[in-house]
């Protein structure tokens, strides 16, 4: 009976199970920056954090126009206003895809899109296949909904391609979907048309829908191409998740979307209604952004995207060249997105026993912060963000080299020039050759 007794407020199981592995690891890190050195954080995938990359003026102008119009101050339909959904459909109709605005749902960022897809398709007792290494939010969302998880492997020796035999071996009668990520966070890999087709054949063979995290769409380096997986195998229903976060360099706008690619009607009306019902939980994405979205998608010039990609690719080449000279490290050259994964051979470090300890000591001694592979369910790696100003990235890589030289048992041949101008000259030569 309530009243006059002791307080007994209990947290829900849903809240208890909603644990972000990134926060879990970071909150337990036993390290703080070296106060004698400038702190360089290469950990967060926010391209705006250093101030060197900003949204294009056309994006800002579209936002201002939307705000001043006074048309977008109230509630919009929970699945998105018609003009914005039409703009997304037109923008996403590439590689032979013809998107109907009725198949577009606007969400509060791509993370929300993923939450809706996983929540609509999975339930307790079922399992969803997730990539390893992979974005830790997938795990967070599945755990929240009491969905079981099976991890399929990405192969670092094959530039992070999906181990298709491993993937296929995990499928059972309780598997309800495969989460697919291309271009990849944390790997920076970009899959070829042939590899995507082989993956989609597995999904078709086992009648499994795909939840495609394609937030880094078209953010690919020269010599590579982004291909939506839905464009290659229309027999497989795909829930494609994307948004303005990465390519448009506007993560704070919290604008994402789901595109229901389902040419053969595998998702029935009941499923579509259920997915749409989930939009009622937050009553729609930010209205000002929706008002601006048609102009953002249409008026942002290609040059803006090309310049950002060129900058990130240059940083990737520099980082790869520097770290590849250190015997204890083995970077894997990315092909897109904004990260590089680096293998850490702990046998070179007698006083370091894990990637987490490596990250802690690097921060304490050199004030450089990168994320341990443990966060991405892949031990003995670290992930480095590539969007920092080049000068800062150079500094961070030099500090990383000094750290390895201090702690490694094989440090005889990994010295880099201490003079920054000499370093830049050597790197330009190296990048040109590599």
N, C-alpha and C positions, 0 to 999 in steps of 0.2 A: 504494500500500500504506500502511495506517495505521501509526502508531507511529514515534517518533524523528524525525519530520519537522516541518515548520512547521505552526502552527495555520491552519486554513482554514475558518473558520465563516462561512457565507454566509446572508444574509437571504433568505427565500422571496419569490417574485414576488407572492404573495398579500399579504404584509405590505407590500411596497414599493408596491403599487398602492392600498393602503388609506390614502388621504390625505383628511383632512377639510378642505375649503376654508376653514372658519372658522379652524381652527388655523393653516393655512398663511398666511393673511393676518395674523392677530393676531401670530404669531411674528415677522413681518417688519415690523411697525409701528415706525416710527421716532419714537416719542413716549413721554412720561411725563407724569403729571399735574403741574399747577402746584402746588408745595408751599404756596403762600400761599392756596389755595382748597380747600374741602372737595371731595373726589372724589365725583362722582355718576356711577354706571355705569347707563346705560339700554340695556344691550347684551344681557343674558342673559335668555332667556325662562323664568326661574324665578320664579313668583309669590310664593314664600316668602322671597326673598332679603333683603327690607327689613324683615321681621318684622311688617309691617302686615296681612298676609293669612296666615291659618293654617287648617289643616284644622278642620272643625267638631268639637266635643266628641264627637259621636256616632261620628265616625270614630276618634278616639283611644280611646274606650271599646271599640269593636269590636276594635281592635288589642290592647288590654290583655286583654280577655276571651279572644281567640284564644291569646295567649301563656300565660295562666294555665291554660287548659284542659288543657295538656300533650298535646293531640291532634295538634299540628302541628310536632313537633320532628324528625320523620324525613322521608325521601323520600316525595313524592307522585307520582302518575302524571306522566310527563313532559309530557303535554299538558294537565295541570290536574286537580284533584280534582273529583269529580262535583258536589258541592254548589256549588262556585264557578262551574263551567261552567253549571249550571242557573240560578244567580242572574244571570249575564251574559245568558243567553238570554232570561230574563224581562224584564230591564232594557232589552234592545235590541229587544224586540218592540214597535215603535212604527210609526206611519204605515202600518199594514196588514201589516207584516212579522211573520211567525210563525217565530221562531228555535228550532231544535231544539238542545238541549245537545250533541248529537253533532257539530254543525257549529261548535262553539266550541273554539278552542285558546288556552290561556292562555300568555302570553309574559312575558319580563323587560322590561317597558316597551313602549311603542308602537314605539320604534326597533327593537327586536328583532323585533316583528311585521313591520315593513317589510322587515327583512333576510331573514326567512324567506320572505316572499311573493316578493320579487325573486329570491332564491336558488332557489326552487322552480320559477319560471316562465321564467327566462332562462338562457341559456348562451352560451359564446363563439360569435360569429358572428351572434347575434340582436341586435335592438335594442329598447329600451323608450323610450317617449315620456315626457318629464318637463316639468313646467311651468317657465316662465321669466317672472318671478322665482319661485324655489322654494326649499324647504328643502334646504340643501346636502348633507344626509346621503344623499339619493337618488343624487346623483352619486357619493359615496363608495362606496356599496354596489354600484352598477353597475360601477364601475371595479374593485372587488375581485374581482368574478365574471367579469371580462373581457366584460361585456355592453356593446355599443355604445349610445350615447346620442343621442337627437334631442330638441331642445327645442322645445316649442310655446309660442307667445306668449300672455301675459295682457296685456290692453289697459288701460293706466292711464287713458286717456281715456274708458273705459267702466266705470269702477270695478272694474277688474281682471277683467272677464269673459274667458273663453277665446276666443281668435281661432279660431273653428271651421274657417274656410277654411284657415288656416295649419296647424292640427292635421291636417286631412284630407290636405293636400298632402305631409305627411311620412311617411305610412304606405306601407310597401312589403312585399314578400313575407317579409322577415325580421323584421318588427315582431311582437312577441309579447304586448305589454301596454301599457296607458296608466296612468301614475300620476296620480292626481287628488287634489287637496287642497281641502277645504271644511269649515269656514271656513279661510281661508288664512293660513299663515305663509310669507312675511313681510307679506302685503298687508292682512290684516284684512278681506278681502272675504267676503261671504256670498251664495251664488248663489240665484237665484229658482228656483222649481219649473220655470218655462218654460225657463230656461237649462240647468238640469240635464237636462231631457228632451231638448233638442236635442243636448247632448253625448252622452247615452246612445244616441241614434239613430245617431251616427257610429260608436260602438263596436259597435253591433249590425250596422250595414251592412258593417263590415269584419271581423266575427267576432272582436273583440278583447276579452279579459277586462280588467276594471278593478281596479287596486290602489288602494283608496280610503283615503287618510289622513284620517280624521275624528276625530282626537284632540281637536279643539276643538268637538266636537258640543255643540249647545245653548248654547255660550258666545257668544250673539249678542245684539245690542242691540235695544232696543224698536223695533217696526216691521218686524223681520226674523224669519225662521223658518229653523231648520235642518231640512233634509229629507235623509235618507240616500239616496244615489243608487240604492242597491239597491231602494228602495221604488217607484221610478218605472218601471223597465223590467226586469221579471223575466226577460226573454229573454236579458239580458246577465249572465254570471256575474261576481260581484263578491267580491273579498277585502277585507272592511272591517276596518280597523285602528283601534283606539281604546284607551282605558285610563283610569287614575285620575290621570294626570299633571296635566292642566290644569283641567278642570272641578271636580275634587275637591281641587285645590290640594295635591297630595301627590306631587310628581315623584320624591322619593327612595324611595318605596315600590317603584318599578320593577315596576309591575303593568300589563300591557297584554293585548290579546287580538286574535285574528283570528276573524272570523265568515265562514264560507263560505256566501255567498248564491248558491245554484245550483239554482233550482227545476226546471230542465230537464236537469240532469245533464251539463252541459258539461265539468265537471271529472270525469274518470273515476276509477275506483278506484286506478289506478296513480298518478295525480297526487295523490290524497288521501293515499295511503300515503307518497309522497315528501315531501309537506308535513309529515306527522306525523313522519317519520323525522328531520327537522331539529330537532325538539324534543329529541332524544336528545343533541344537542351540548352542552346545558347542564343536562340532566336536570331541567328544570322551573323555574318561577318560585318566588320566595320562599314558603315554606309558611305562615308566620305571616300574611302578607297574604292568601293564599288562604283561610285559615280565617276571616279577618275580612270577606272580600269580600261575603258575603250580607247582613250587617248594614250594611256601608258603603253598598251600592247601595240598600238598602231604607229605612234609617233616617235618612240624611242629608236634612234637611228642605229643601223647595223654597225657603224663605226664605233659606237660606244661599247658594244659587246666585243668587237674585235680587239680593241685596245686593252680591255680588261683581260681578255684571254691571253693576249701577247705578254702582258705584264706577269700574269701568274705563271705562264709557261717559262718565261725567262727566269723567274725566281726558282721554279722547279729544277731547271737545268743547272743553275748555280748551286742550289742546295745539294742536288744529286752529285755533282762533280766534287764538291768539297767533302761530303761525308763518305763518298766512295773511296777516298784516299786513306781513310782510317781503318786499319785492319779489323778492329773489333765491331765495326758497323757495316751493315749491308743495306743500303737504300734500294728501294724498288721504284724505278722511274715511273711516275704517274703519266696518264694520258689525258687527264681532264680533272674536273672538280677543282678543289683548292687545298689538297693535302698530299703529303708523302708519308708512306709507311717505311720505317727503318728497323731492320732486324738488329737486335743487340745480342752479340755472342758473349754470354755471361762467363764462358770459360776463360775469357781474357781478363776478367775482373775478380780477383780472389776475395775482395772485400764487399762485393755486391752480389746478392743472391736472388734478385727478382727485378722485373722491369719497374715495379713500383719503387723499390729501393734506389734504382738508377735515377728515376725522376726526382725522388726526394733529395738525393745527394747533389744532383745537377742544380737544383733550385737553391739549395743551401750554400753551395760553393760559387756558382756562376750566375745566379739570379736569372736563369733561363728556365721557363716552364713549358714542358710539352706533356702530352697525355700518354700514360702507359697503355700498352696493348691490352692489359687486363680489363680495362673498361669496355673494350670491343670484343671481349671473350677470346683474345688471342695473345697468349703470353709471349714475353721476350721480344716484343716490338714496342716502338713508340710512334706516335703520330705527330707530325709537325704541320702547322698551318702555314700556307705559302702566300698569304695576302699582305703580310707586313711590308713596309717600305724596304727596298732592296738593301739599303745601308744597314738597317736594323737586322735583317736576315743574315747579312754577312757577319755582323758582330756576333750574333747568336751562334752561327756555325763555327766561328773561330773559338768562341768560349767552349763549345761542345768538344772541339778538337783538343783544347788544352785539358779539359776535364778527363777525356779518355787517355790522353798522354800521361796524366798524373796517376791514374788508377790502373791502367792496363799493364799486363805483363809483357806485351809485345808493342812497345812504344818507340822502337828505334827509327822507323821510317815514315812516321805520320805527321812530321812537323810541317806546318804550312807557313808561308812568309808572314812575319809579324807586321810588316809595313803594309798598310791598307791599299795604297796605290799599286804596289807591286802585286798584291793579292788580286786586285781587280784585273790587272793586265794579264796575269797568268790564267785567271778564270776565263777571260774572253777568249784566249787561245784554246783553252781546254774545251769550252762549250762549242767553239767552232769546229774542233776536231771530232768531239763526241757526237 
